[in-house]
Amino acid sequence: MSDQASFTLRRRNPDVLTCIANLSNDEVFTPPEFANRMLDTLAEAWAFNHSGANLWADPTVTFLDPCTKSGVFLREITRRLTEGLEKKIPNLTQRVDHILTKQVFGIGITQITSLLARRSLYCSRHANGKHSIAKFFTNETGNIWFKRIKHTWDGDRCKFCGAGKSVFDRADGLETHAYAFIHTDNIKARLAELFGENMQFDVIIGNPPYQLASDGGTRDIPIYNKFVEQAKHLQPRYLSMVIPSRWMASGLGLSDFRRAMLEDRHVRKLVDYERMDTVFPGVDFEGGICYFLWDRDHTGKCEVTTVTGEETIGPMARDLNEYDILVRDSRGLNILKKVRAAGEPSIINILSADKEFGWTSNFDGFRPDKKPADVALYYGRGGKRLVGGIARKDVTKSPQLIDTWKVMTSAAYGERGARPAMVLGPSFIAESPSVCTQTYLFFSVVSKKQAGSLRSYLNTRFFRFLVSLRKITQHATRATYTWVPQQTWDRIWTDEALDEKYGLSKDDIAHIEASIRPRASDDE
């Protein structure tokens, strides 16, 4: 190959992979700049573990993207190898063919992305086409495999990914989103089937699909965790993936995954972006995004870096399993430790459960106009707080809580990573007797005076800061309040009083004030 134009395409302005639109918020194309950031992190770890050696100058290292979409990781890896292997394989044609046939592999997630990835990597949708820069493939797919497969139904759900049969049992010719990498009991056998026997990958890297659409529920099903778990089963030297950050503190069905990640001493680096659009412009996915580097030969602390707005914090060496969740705010750990050292009971002891009275947010079995004999029922519609009425006999779940005074707050309040943050929506006092739908969580006390004291506590920056350490999405579950201690409900609480009680330093107070917006005492 005498003309190197094929490998200088990315230097033209603009790079075509910066111009394509995302398929959805669930299957997001990785910007080339961000892919290279991850590859830089990988190369640094390789050099550290190999006496300064250049990863891109090693002709034996193999790479797999098990969830390739645009092909950006494979393309950028190939570009780096093409430059790095120049001395070892001087002939460009031979060098490119060696890289594309022996070192770089991918699995497309859909038919269209497999074609896109081949165009990115081979400059042709057919690996053996006349325009392909690879000259030794005898098939059209090259090393980027895709084949439409079906889910394996166990009742009404797929046994591998949990997809609902009513949504994803699709006719021939339609995408099933049954991803090959995770739809198998034996991933090593699957890769041998795709790429040949005894195939061992040194590096697995990619940006997996994030979730599957729900089949009638209110929350979508996370799926990125299954790609991470499957990749670990292959025991590569390195694993790096970009995934939503919500696994750190929440996520439907992610408890086991979170525990495994926090206890995994092979996680060498973790870079966390509080806002997803910092990495993926125009993409709105609450909770932020992160990428990690898993190193088979590393068994120590993890270097954690947090990007919040224009500020980068870290890297800080941390034990990820210090708590049951990962506290994203590394600078807040000192404050948390001071508060927990007091050994006070958690406020969740007086906090309601989700659907405490058994009613979802769309419950309509009540009177919109409350009658004198009714119990007041608080509910939300269109972002507004409304009050209806319901007969006491119709409250069949948790009737013992009807006659308590309550401080209510919305169970969901989103700010998309804003800093400083409000964290929680406005609270209000619901007098006895009262109930509510799933729209609200509430704290129970016995008198109006106690309710006023409790509400003043909720309004403090201190209270909302402790909530923020566990709140990663708009939903604040009961567990989100775990680290907030109870107080005595006989006074109006202020931040100044709480700062003094817990011995917070000037730096601690400054950090809370920089993180949390003030709230007026009468803010409803």
C-alpha positions as CSV (number, residue, x, y, z in Angstrom):
1,M,0.0,0.0,0.0
2,S,1.9,3.1,-1.2
3,D,-0.9,5.6,-0.4
4,Q,-1.5,6.1,3.3
5,A,-4.6,8.1,2.8
6,S,-6.8,5.4,4.3
7,F,-5.1,5.9,7.7
8,T,-5.1,9.6,7.7
9,L,-8.9,10.0,7.2
10,R,-9.4,10.7,10.9
11,R,-7.1,13.7,10.6
12,R,-9.5,15.4,8.2
13,N,-11.9,18.0,9.5
14,P,-14.4,16.9,10.6
15,D,-13.9,13.3,11.7
16,V,-17.0,11.5,10.4
17,L,-17.5,9.7,13.7
18,T,-18.1,13.0,15.5
19,C,-21.0,13.8,13.1
20,I,-23.2,10.7,13.3
21,A,-26.3,10.8,15.5
22,N,-26.8,8.4,18.4
23,L,-29.2,5.5,17.9
24,S,-30.9,6.3,21.3
25,N,-29.9,7.2,24.8
26,D,-29.4,3.5,25.4
27,E,-27.0,2.8,22.5
28,V,-24.7,5.8,22.4
29,F,-21.9,6.3,20.0
30,T,-18.6,7.0,21.7
31,P,-16.9,10.3,20.6
32,P,-13.4,9.6,19.2
33,E,-11.8,12.0,21.7
34,F,-13.3,10.1,24.6
35,A,-12.3,6.7,23.1
36,N,-8.7,8.0,23.0
37,R,-8.9,9.1,26.6
38,M,-9.7,5.5,27.5
39,L,-6.9,4.2,25.3
40,D,-4.4,6.6,26.9
41,T,-5.4,5.2,30.3
42,L,-4.9,1.7,29.0
43,A,-1.5,2.5,27.5
44,E,-0.3,4.1,30.8
45,A,-1.3,1.0,32.8
46,W,0.4,-1.3,30.2
47,A,3.6,0.8,30.4
48,F,3.6,0.7,34.2
49,N,3.2,-3.1,34.3
50,H,5.7,-3.7,31.4
51,S,8.7,-1.6,32.4
52,G,7.7,1.4,30.3
53,A,7.0,-0.7,27.1
54,N,4.7,0.8,24.4
55,L,1.5,-1.2,24.1
56,W,1.1,0.0,20.5
57,A,4.5,-1.5,19.5
58,D,3.6,-5.0,20.5
59,P,2.4,-7.2,17.5
60,T,1.1,-10.0,19.8
61,V,-1.5,-8.1,21.8
62,T,-5.1,-8.8,20.9
63,F,-8.1,-6.5,21.3
64,L,-11.8,-7.2,21.4
65,D,-14.8,-4.7,21.4
66,P,-17.7,-7.0,22.3
67,C,-20.3,-4.3,21.7
68,T,-19.1,-2.4,18.7
69,K,-21.3,0.3,17.3
70,S,-19.4,3.0,15.3
71,G,-16.2,1.0,15.4
72,V,-14.3,3.9,17.0
73,F,-12.4,1.9,19.5
74,L,-11.2,-0.6,16.8
75,R,-10.3,2.2,14.4
76,E,-8.3,4.2,17.0
77,I,-6.6,1.0,18.2
78,T,-5.7,0.2,14.6
79,R,-4.4,3.7,14.0
80,R,-2.1,3.5,17.1
81,L,-0.8,0.1,16.2
82,T,-0.2,1.2,12.6
83,E,2.1,3.9,14.0
84,G,3.6,1.9,16.8
85,L,4.5,-1.2,14.7
86,E,6.2,0.7,11.9
87,K,9.7,-0.4,12.9
88,K,8.8,-4.0,13.5
89,I,6.7,-4.3,10.3
90,P,8.0,-1.6,7.9
91,N,5.8,-2.5,4.9
92,L,2.5,-0.7,5.4
93,T,0.4,-3.2,3.6
94,Q,1.7,-6.1,5.6
95,R,1.5,-4.1,8.8
96,V,-2.1,-3.2,8.3
97,D,-3.1,-6.7,7.3
98,H,-1.3,-8.1,10.4
99,I,-3.2,-5.7,12.7
100,L,-6.6,-6.2,11.1
101,T,-6.4,-10.0,10.8
102,K,-4.4,-10.9,13.9
103,Q,-5.0,-8.2,16.6
104,V,-8.3,-6.3,16.3
105,F,-11.7,-8.0,16.7
106,G,-15.3,-6.9,17.3
107,I,-18.9,-8.1,17.8
108,G,-21.6,-5.8,16.3
109,I,-24.6,-5.2,18.4
110,T,-27.0,-4.7,15.4
111,Q,-26.9,-5.2,11.7
112,I,-26.5,-1.5,11.0
113,T,-23.7,-1.0,13.6
114,S,-21.8,-3.9,12.2
115,L,-21.8,-2.4,8.8
116,L,-20.8,1.0,10.2
117,A,-18.0,-0.5,12.2
118,R,-16.6,-2.3,9.1
119,R,-16.7,1.0,7.2
120,S,-14.8,2.7,10.0
121,L,-12.2,-0.1,10.3
122,Y,-11.8,-1.5,6.8
123,C,-13.1,1.6,4.9
124,S,-15.6,-0.8,3.3
125,R,-18.7,-2.5,4.5
126,H,-17.2,-5.7,3.1
127,A,-13.9,-6.7,4.7
128,N,-12.9,-8.4,1.4
129,G,-14.3,-5.7,-0.9
130,K,-12.2,-3.9,-3.5
131,H,-12.1,-0.7,-1.4
132,S,-11.1,-2.5,1.8
133,I,-7.7,-1.7,3.3
134,A,-7.4,-5.3,4.4
135,K,-6.2,-7.5,1.6
136,F,-6.2,-11.0,3.1
137,F,-9.8,-11.6,4.3
138,T,-11.7,-14.2,2.4
139,N,-15.1,-13.3,3.8
140,E,-17.2,-10.1,4.0
141,T,-17.3,-9.8,7.8
142,G,-13.6,-9.9,8.5
143,N,-13.1,-9.8,12.2
144,I,-16.3,-7.9,13.0
145,W,-18.9,-10.5,13.6
146,F,-22.6,-10.1,13.6
147,K,-25.5,-12.5,13.3
148,R,-29.1,-12.0,14.4
149,I,-29.8,-14.3,17.3
150,K,-32.9,-14.8,19.4
151,H,-33.6,-14.5,23.1
152,T,-33.9,-17.7,25.1
153,W,-37.3,-17.4,26.8
154,D,-37.8,-18.7,30.3
155,G,-41.5,-18.0,30.7
156,D,-42.1,-14.3,29.8
157,R,-38.4,-13.2,30.1
158,C,-35.1,-14.0,28.5
159,K,-32.9,-16.2,30.8
160,F,-29.8,-14.3,29.8
161,C,-30.7,-10.6,29.8
162,G,-34.2,-10.4,31.3
163,A,-35.8,-8.9,28.2
164,G,-39.6,-9.1,28.2
165,K,-41.0,-11.5,25.7
166,S,-43.9,-9.2,24.9
167,V,-41.5,-6.5,23.7
168,F,-38.6,-8.4,22.2
169,D,-40.1,-11.6,20.7
170,R,-39.9,-10.0,17.2
171,A,-40.5,-11.2,13.7
172,D,-37.7,-12.2,11.4
173,G,-36.0,-9.2,9.9
174,L,-36.3,-7.0,13.0
175,E,-33.6,-6.4,15.5
176,T,-34.0,-8.5,18.6
177,H,-31.4,-6.8,20.7
178,A,-30.3,-10.3,21.9
179,Y,-26.6,-9.4,22.1
180,A,-24.4,-12.3,21.2
181,F,-21.7,-11.6,23.8
182,I,-24.1,-12.1,26.8
183,H,-26.6,-14.6,25.4
184,T,-24.5,-17.7,26.1
185,D,-23.7,-19.9,29.1
186,N,-20.1,-20.4,27.8
187,I,-18.5,-17.3,26.5
188,K,-15.2,-19.0,25.7
189,A,-17.0,-21.4,23.5
190,R,-18.9,-18.6,21.9
191,L,-15.7,-16.7,21.0
192,A,-14.1,-19.9,19.7
193,E,-17.1,-20.3,17.4
194,L,-16.8,-16.7,16.2
195,F,-13.0,-16.2,15.9
196,G,-11.4,-19.6,16.2
197,E,-10.2,-22.0,18.9
198,N,-7.9,-20.9,21.7
199,M,-8.7,-17.3,21.2
200,Q,-7.5,-15.3,24.2
201,F,-7.9,-11.5,24.3
202,D,-5.5,-9.4,26.1
203,V,-7.7,-6.3,26.1
204,I,-11.5,-6.0,26.1
205,I,-12.8,-2.5,25.6
206,G,-16.1,-0.9,24.6
207,N,-19.3,1.0,25.3
208,P,-22.1,-1.5,25.9
209,P,-25.8,-0.9,25.5
210,Y,-27.1,0.5,28.7
211,Q,-30.7,-0.8,29.2
212,L,-33.6,-2.6,27.6
213,A,-37.1,-1.1,27.4
214,S,-39.5,-2.2,30.1
215,D,-42.5,-4.3,29.2
216,G,-45.1,-2.5,31.2
217,G,-43.1,-1.6,34.3
218,T,-42.0,2.0,35.2
219,R,-38.3,1.4,35.0
220,D,-36.1,0.1,32.2
221,I,-33.8,-3.0,32.7
222,P,-30.1,-2.3,33.0
223,I,-28.0,-4.5,30.8
224,Y,-24.5,-3.0,30.8
225,N,-23.6,-4.9,33.9
226,K,-24.0,-8.2,32.0
227,F,-21.3,-7.1,29.5
228,V,-18.9,-6.3,32.3
229,E,-19.6,-9.6,34.1
230,Q,-19.2,-11.6,30.9
231,A,-15.9,-9.8,30.0
232,K,-14.5,-10.7,33.4
233,H,-15.2,-14.3,32.8
234,L,-12.7,-14.2,29.9
235,Q,-9.9,-13.0,32.3
236,P,-8.3,-10.6,29.9
237,R,-5.2,-8.7,31.0
238,Y,-7.2,-5.5,30.9
239,L,-10.9,-4.6,30.7
240,S,-12.1,-1.0,30.1
241,M,-15.8,0.0,29.6
242,V,-17.8,3.1,29.7
243,I,-21.0,2.6,31.6
244,P,-23.7,4.7,33.5
245,S,-22.5,5.8,36.9
246,R,-25.8,4.9,38.6
247,W,-24.5,1.5,39.5
248,M,-22.5,3.1,42.3
249,A,-25.5,3.8,44.4
250,S,-28.7,2.5,42.8
251,G,-30.1,0.8,39.7
252,L,-32.8,-1.9,39.2
253,G,-31.3,-5.3,40.0
254,L,-27.8,-4.0,40.4
255,S,-27.1,-4.8,44.0
256,D,-25.0,-7.9,43.3
257,F,-23.1,-6.1,40.5
258,R,-22.4,-3.1,42.7
259,R,-21.1,-5.3,45.5
260,A,-18.9,-7.2,43.1
261,M,-17.5,-4.0,41.6
262,L,-16.8,-2.4,45.0
263,E,-15.1,-5.6,46.3
264,D,-13.0,-6.1,43.1
265,R,-9.4,-5.2,43.9
266,H,-8.5,-5.4,40.2
267,V,-10.3,-2.1,39.4
268,R,-7.3,0.1,38.9
269,K,-8.8,3.3,37.7
270,L,-12.3,4.9,37.8
271,V,-13.1,8.2,36.1
272,D,-16.6,9.5,36.9
273,Y,-18.4,12.3,35.1
274,E,-21.4,13.7,37.0
275,R,-23.0,14.9,33.8
276,M,-23.3,12.6,30.9
277,D,-23.4,15.4,28.4
278,T,-19.8,16.3,29.4
279,V,-18.8,13.2,27.5
280,F,-21.7,12.6,25.1
281,P,-23.0,16.0,23.9
282,G,-26.7,16.1,23.5
283,V,-27.4,12.9,25.4
284,D,-29.7,13.1,28.4
285,F,-29.2,10.2,30.8
286,E,-29.4,11.0,34.5
287,G,-26.8,10.0,36.9
288,G,-23.7,10.6,34.8
289,I,-21.3,8.3,33.1
290,C,-18.0,6.7,34.1
291,Y,-15.3,4.5,32.7
292,F,-13.1,2.1,34.5
293,L,-9.9,0.1,33.9
294,W,-9.8,-3.4,35.3
295,D,-6.2,-4.8,35.5
296,R,-5.8,-8.5,36.1
297,D,-2.4,-8.0,37.8
298,H,-3.5,-5.2,40.0
299,T,-4.7,-5.9,43.6
300,G,-4.8,-2.6,45.4
301,K,-6.6,0.6,45.8
302,C,-8.4,2.3,43.0
303,E,-7.5,5.7,41.6
304,V,-10.8,7.6,41.5
305,T,-11.2,10.8,39.5
306,T,-14.4,12.8,39.5
307,V,-15.3,15.4,36.9
308,T,-18.0,17.8,38.1
309,G,-18.8,20.7,35.9
310,E,-15.5,22.3,34.9
311,E,-13.6,20.9,37.9
312,T,-11.6,17.7,38.0
313,I,-11.1,16.1,41.4
314,G,-8.4,13.5,41.9
315,P,-7.1,11.0,41.2
316,M,-7.5,9.8,44.8
317,A,-6.5,6.4,45.9
318,R,-9.5,4.8,47.6
319,D,-10.8,1.5,48.8
320,L,-14.0,1.1,46.8
321,N,-15.7,-1.1,49.4
322,E,-15.5,1.4,52.2
323,Y,-19.3,1.6,52.3
324,D,-22.2,-0.4,50.8
325,I,-22.2,2.2,47.9
326,L,-19.5,4.2,46.3
327,V,-19.5,7.8,47.5
328,R,-18.8,9.8,44.4
329,D,-17.9,13.0,46.3
330,S,-14.4,12.1,47.6
331,R,-14.1,15.4,49.4
332,G,-17.3,14.6,51.3
333,L,-15.9,11.5,52.9
334,N,-14.4,13.4,55.8
335,I,-17.7,15.0,56.6
336,L,-19.5,11.7,56.5
337,K,-17.0,10.1,58.8
338,K,-17.5,12.9,61.4
339,V,-21.3,12.5,61.3
340,R,-21.2,8.7,61.5
341,A,-18.8,8.9,64.4
342,A,-21.6,10.2,66.6
343,G,-23.3,6.8,66.4
344,E,-26.8,8.3,66.2
345,P,-29.8,6.4,64.8
346,S,-30.7,7.0,61.2
347,I,-33.6,9.1,60.2
348,I,-34.9,6.2,58.1
349,N,-36.4,4.8,61.3
350,I,-39.1,7.4,61.0
351,L,-39.3,7.4,57.2
352,S,-42.0,5.7,55.1
353,A,-41.4,3.0,52.7
354,D,-42.1,3.3,49.0
355,K,-45.8,3.0,48.5
356,E,-46.3,3.0,52.2
357,F,-50.1,3.0,51.8
358,G,-50.0,0.6,48.8
359,W,-50.8,3.2,46.1
360,T,-48.8,4.0,43.0
361,S,-48.4,7.5,41.7
362,N,-51.3,7.0,39.2
363,F,-53.8,5.8,41.9
364,D,-57.2,7.3,41.3
365,G,-59.4,5.5,43.8
366,F,-60.2,8.6,45.9
367,R,-62.3,11.7,45.8
368,P,-60.6,14.8,44.2
369,D,-62.7,17.0,46.5
370,K,-62.1,16.1,50.2
371,K,-65.1,15.7,52.4
372,P,-65.0,16.7,56.1
373,A,-65.0,13.0,57.2
374,D,-62.3,12.0,54.8
375,V,-58.6,11.4,55.4
376,A,-56.6,13.9,53.4
377,L,-54.8,12.1,50.5
378,Y,-51.8,13.9,48.9
379,Y,-50.9,13.1,45.3
380,G,-49.2,14.6,42.4
381,R,-50.3,15.4,38.9
382,G,-48.4,17.3,36.2
383,G,-45.8,18.4,38.7
384,K,-48.4,19.9,41.1
385,R,-49.2,18.9,44.7
386,L,-52.9,18.1,45.1
387,V,-55.1,17.0,48.0
388,G,-58.0,14.7,47.7
389,G,-59.9,12.6,50.2
390,I,-60.4,9.0,51.0
391,A,-62.5,7.1,53.5
392,R,-60.5,5.8,56.5
393,K,-61.9,2.2,55.9
394,D,-60.3,2.3,52.4
395,V,-56.8,2.7,53.8
396,T,-55.9,-1.0,54.3
397,K,-52.1,-0.8,54.3
398,S,-50.3,0.9,57.2
399,P,-53.4,2.3,58.8
400,Q,-51.4,3.0,62.0
401,L,-49.7,5.9,60.3
402,I,-52.9,7.7,59.4
403,D,-53.0,9.7,62.6
404,T,-49.4,10.9,62.6
405,W,-48.1,14.3,61.6
406,K,-46.0,14.0,58.5
407,V,-43.3,16.0,56.7
408,M,-43.6,15.0,53.1
409,T,-41.2,15.3,50.2
410,S,-41.3,14.2,46.6
411,A,-39.8,10.7,46.0
412,A,-38.3,12.0,42.7
413,Y,-36.5,15.3,42.0
414,G,-34.0,15.6,39.2
415,E,-31.4,18.3,38.4
416,R,-29.2,16.5,35.8
417,G,-26.0,17.0,37.7
418,A,-26.4,20.7,38.6
419,R,-23.9,22.2,41.0
420,P,-24.6,23.6,43.6
421,A,-27.7,21.3,43.9
422,M,-31.0,21.4,45.7
423,V,-30.9,17.6,45.9
424,L,-34.6,17.3,47.1
425,G,-37.8,18.9,46.1
426,P,-39.7,21.2,48.6
427,S,-41.1,19.6,51.7
428,F,-44.4,20.3,53.4
429,I,-46.2,19.4,56.6
430,A,-49.3,17.2,56.3
431,E,-51.4,17.4,59.4
432,S,-53.1,14.4,61.0
433,P,-55.0,12.4,59.6
434,S,-53.3,12.1,56.2
435,V,-52.1,9.6,53.6
436,C,-50.3,9.8,50.3
437,T,-49.6,8.0,47.0
438,Q,-46.1,6.8,45.9
439,T,-45.4,10.4,44.7
440,Y,-44.3,11.2,48.2
441,L,-42.1,9.8,51.0
442,F,-42.8,11.1,54.5
443,F,-41.3,11.3,58.0
444,S,-43.7,10.6,60.9
445,V,-43.9,12.5,64.2
446,V,-46.6,12.9,66.8
447,S,-47.2,16.7,66.9
448,K,-47.3,19.8,64.8
449,K,-44.4,21.3,66.8
450,Q,-42.2,18.2,66.0
451,A,-43.2,18.4,62.4
452,G,-42.0,22.0,62.3
453,S,-38.7,21.1,63.8
454,L,-38.3,18.2,61.4
455,R,-39.1,20.3,58.4
456,S,-36.5,22.9,59.4
457,Y,-33.9,20.0,59.5
458,L,-34.9,18.9,56.0
459,N,-34.4,22.4,54.7
460,T,-30.7,22.6,55.9
461,R,-27.9,22.2,53.6
462,F,-26.4,19.7,56.0
463,F,-29.4,17.4,55.7
464,R,-29.5,17.6,51.9
465,F,-25.7,17.1,51.6
466,L,-25.9,13.8,53.5
467,V,-28.7,12.7,51.2
468,S,-26.6,13.7,48.1
469,L,-23.9,11.3,49.0
470,R,-26.2,8.4,48.3
471,K,-28.5,10.0,45.7
472,I,-27.3,9.5,42.1
473,T,-30.6,9.7,40.1
474,Q,-33.8,11.7,40.5
475,H,-35.3,8.9,42.6
476,A,-34.6,9.1,46.4
477,T,-35.5,5.8,47.9
478,R,-35.7,5.1,51.6
479,A,-32.1,3.9,51.5
480,T,-31.0,7.2,50.2
481,Y,-31.5,8.8,53.6
482,T,-29.5,6.1,55.5
483,W,-26.7,8.4,56.5
484,V,-28.9,11.3,57.9
485,P,-28.9,11.1,61.7
486,Q,-32.0,11.8,63.7
487,Q,-32.2,14.9,65.9
488,T,-34.4,16.0,68.8
489,W,-37.5,17.6,67.4
490,D,-37.8,20.4,70.0
491,R,-36.2,23.3,68.1
492,I,-35.7,24.9,64.7
493,W,-32.6,23.4,63.2
494,T,-30.0,25.6,61.3
495,D,-26.8,24.7,59.5
496,E,-24.8,26.7,62.0
497,A,-26.1,24.6,64.9
498,L,-25.4,21.3,63.0
499,D,-22.0,22.4,61.9
500,E,-21.1,23.1,65.5
501,K,-22.7,19.8,66.8
502,Y,-20.6,17.7,64.4
503,G,-17.4,19.7,64.6
504,L,-17.3,20.6,61.0
505,S,-14.2,22.6,59.9
506,K,-14.2,25.7,57.7
507,D,-13.2,23.6,54.8
508,D,-16.1,21.1,55.5
509,I,-18.6,24.0,55.6
510,A,-17.2,25.6,52.5
511,H,-17.6,22.3,50.6
512,I,-21.2,21.8,51.7
513,E,-22.0,25.4,50.7
514,A,-20.3,24.9,47.3
515,S,-22.3,21.7,46.8
516,I,-25.8,22.5,48.1
517,R,-28.0,25.6,47.4
518,P,-29.7,27.2,50.3
519,R,-33.5,26.8,50.8
520,A,-35.8,29.3,52.4
521,S,-37.6,28.0,55.5
522,D,-41.0,28.7,53.8
523,D,-40.0,27.2,50.4
524,E,-42.8,24.8,49.4
